[in-house]
Amino acid sequence: MPYASIEDLPPPIREYLPPHAREIYRAAFNHAWGEYTDRGEQREEIAHRVAWAAVKHRYRKKGRAWVPL
C-alpha cells in the first residue's frame, strides 16, 4: 500500500536512509504501486525494488551510511 509520509515507511528505511533518500524511496514506491496494479501479489515486492533502484541512482552505501553520489 502507498506511503502517505516518510514516517509511514518501514523502520529499516526510516532508520538508515537520510531524509532526502527517504523521500525518493517513498515517491518511487508510490509511483510503482500505481503503475503495477496488474501484478497481483507481486505488486508490493516490485514497488520496493523500484524504490531501492531509485535511491541507488542518487545514493550509495559507504560503510553503514548512505551518502549522495
C-alpha positions as CSV (number, residue, x, y, z in Angstrom):
1,M,0.0,0.0,0.0
2,P,1.3,3.5,-0.7
3,Y,3.0,5.5,2.0
4,A,1.4,8.8,3.0
5,S,4.6,10.2,4.6
6,I,8.1,9.2,5.3
7,E,7.1,8.4,8.9
8,D,5.0,5.5,7.4
9,L,8.0,3.8,5.8
10,P,9.3,0.5,7.2
11,P,11.6,1.0,10.2
12,P,14.9,-0.1,8.4
13,I,14.3,2.5,5.7
14,R,13.5,5.3,8.2
15,E,16.5,4.4,10.4
16,Y,19.2,4.1,7.8
17,L,18.4,6.3,4.8
18,P,19.0,10.1,5.0
19,P,15.8,12.3,4.8
20,H,16.2,13.1,1.1
21,A,16.7,9.4,0.2
22,R,13.6,8.5,2.2
23,E,11.6,11.0,0.1
24,I,13.0,9.4,-3.1
25,Y,12.1,5.9,-1.8
26,R,8.5,7.0,-0.9
27,A,7.9,8.7,-4.2
28,A,9.3,5.9,-6.2
29,F,7.4,3.3,-4.2
30,N,4.1,5.1,-4.5
31,H,4.6,5.6,-8.3
32,A,5.4,2.0,-8.8
33,W,2.5,0.9,-6.7
34,G,0.2,2.8,-9.1
35,E,1.9,1.5,-12.2
36,Y,1.9,-2.2,-11.4
37,T,-1.7,-2.7,-10.5
38,D,-1.9,-5.8,-12.7
39,R,0.8,-7.7,-10.8
40,G,-1.3,-9.0,-8.0
41,E,0.6,-10.4,-5.1
42,Q,4.0,-9.3,-6.6
43,R,2.9,-5.6,-6.7
44,E,4.4,-4.7,-3.3
45,E,7.7,-6.5,-3.9
46,I,8.1,-4.9,-7.3
47,A,7.3,-1.4,-5.8
48,H,10.0,-2.0,-3.1
49,R,12.6,-3.0,-5.8
50,V,11.8,0.1,-7.9
51,A,12.1,2.3,-4.8
52,W,15.5,0.9,-3.9
53,A,16.7,1.3,-7.5
54,A,15.6,5.0,-7.4
55,V,17.6,5.5,-4.2
56,K,20.6,3.8,-5.6
57,H,20.6,6.3,-8.6
58,R,21.3,9.2,-6.2
59,Y,23.0,7.5,-3.1
60,R,25.5,4.8,-2.4
61,K,26.3,2.9,0.7
62,K,29.6,3.8,2.3
63,G,30.2,1.7,5.4
64,R,26.9,1.8,7.2
65,A,25.8,5.2,5.9
66,W,24.0,6.2,2.7
67,V,25.8,9.1,1.0
68,P,25.0,11.2,-2.1
69,L,26.8,10.2,-5.3
